[in-house]
Amino acid sequence: MATPQTDATARFDAITAGQLRSVGSLKWSEFPDMLPAWVAEMDFGLAQPIAARVAETVASGRVGYLPNVLIPGMGRAASAFMAETHGWDVPAEWIRPVTDVLTALECTVRFFTPETGRIVVMTPAYMPFMWLPALYGRELVQLPMVRAASWDVDFAGLEDALAPGDLLILCNPHNPIGKVYTRAELERLAGIVERRGARVFADEIHAPLVYDGGTHVPYASVSAAAAGHTVTATSASKAWNLAGLKTAQLILSNAADAAVWKAKGGFKEHSATPLGVVANTVAYNDARPWLAEVLAYLDRNRMLLAGLVAEQLPGASFAMPEGTYLAFIDCNALDLGGFEGTPTEFFAARAGVALTEGGLCGDAGKGFVRLNFATPAPILRQIVEQMGAALRA
Ligand SMILES: Cc1ncc(COP(=O)(O)O)c(C=O)c1O
């Protein structure tokens, strides 16, 4: 008899490009003539318990403003998930709804840092971190990571870069490089941030997407100092693929910040949606088996991708992601046959594959492409084979 696991593998393998195009997600509708491996969306549908509760909520007509009575349930669900999955005890009342993680970032900048504070980002980094600081009227400081076999923090550079009032954006697991920070790295970071009088925005949206052998350690959990200088944000939106329902969790980790949030942030809570709050609650409480199936499938896809890159794109390389479903592939050594443009542009024009431009992740990402491997394995194979054929042509 088939195990649930093999059932899921067969189910996900059988999803076709035609079906995904007809669903019409952002990922599959934006470039109708290309195979998409760009925006961070997954192609595995919606977990049944979430789909059922969202449908019930719509049918009941509970789609007005976010009812306050729904908020504690999401706090309890997220709190239990953090405790059981990441070993972090955070009170449910300190887990607050906001529209999305980038709204949590904006609130952190506006409510928790001085106007003179700069925003420090370790690059390569999630693309909006490169342009959002200017929108908030803040200076961006890019701190390139050190690339060896993996990507390492430039601790000395960070000590020099950070000044009092600055905000370090720490993305863990780190989009686009898939790094999952160790407790020792986080403790060392916390020591530097504390000494420099700065603060941290811990973007942990990819936290449920860590592969076997790795452990997600919430940054705010590593010490009292870290809890004192951090605002954390997460959501079920990446791991359960429900970003369009527009709900994330802003997590406070000290009483002073909780008081600031109460005074200034309450209004922001009502930009989250009833459907999103219900979906996040069900995800954390009742859709962990679906996540386990997806993670096992993604784990195989990342191995498949490593083999495909070695076979189809000789000269390209990437650090194996420890978390996320994104691979950041170094294409600097590829021979593009005199093509004038970036590797991303080359693969769009010559292979019909839509990737994310590495240069959008900061200067350290130039010559890289970000490839989203959360797609059925046959489609992943086709994507990399088309890239390989374009190189050989
Ligand atoms: C690291 C990271 N942060 C934030 C976001 C955006 O999240 P949201 O849609 O909740 O603002 C993403 C989306 O891919 C992401 O990868």
The ligand as an SDF file (V2000), in Angstrom:
LIG
                    3D

 16 16  0  0  0  0  0  0  0  0999 V2000
   12.3060   37.1010    3.1910 C   0  0  0  0  0  0  0  0  0  0  0  0
   10.9820   37.6290    2.7800 C   0  0  0  0  0  0  0  0  0  0  0  0
   10.4280   38.6230    3.4750 N   0  0  0  0  0  0  0  0  0  0  0  0
    9.2380   39.1340    3.1450 C   0  0  0  0  0  0  0  0  0  0  0  0
    8.5520   38.6510    2.0490 C   0  0  0  0  0  0  0  0  0  0  0  0
    7.2520   39.2870    1.6960 C   0  0  0  0  0  0  0  0  0  0  0  0
    6.2950   38.8480    2.5780 O   0  0  0  0  0  0  0  0  0  0  0  0
    4.9090   39.5470    2.6750 P   0  0  0  0  0  0  0  0  0  0  0  0
    4.1600   39.2260    1.4220 O   0  0  0  0  0  0  0  0  0  0  0  0
    4.2900   38.9510    3.8930 O   0  0  0  0  0  0  0  0  0  0  0  0
    5.1820   41.0130    2.8350 O   0  0  0  0  0  0  0  0  0  0  0  0
    9.0820   37.6140    1.3030 C   0  0  0  0  0  0  0  0  0  0  0  0
    8.3710   37.1000    0.1280 C   0  0  0  0  0  0  0  0  0  0  0  0
    8.8580   36.2860   -0.6170 O   0  0  0  0  0  0  0  0  0  0  0  0
   10.3290   37.0810    1.6760 C   0  0  0  0  0  0  0  0  0  0  0  0
   10.8870   36.0720    1.0070 O   0  0  0  0  0  0  0  0  0  0  0  0
  1  2  1  0
  2  3  1  0
  2 15  2  0
  3  4  2  0
  4  5  1  0
  5  6  1  0
  5 12  2  0
  6  7  1  0
  7  8  1  0
  8  9  2  0
  8 10  1  0
  8 11  1  0
 12 13  1  0
 12 15  1  0
 13 14  2  0
 15 16  1  0
M  END
$$$$
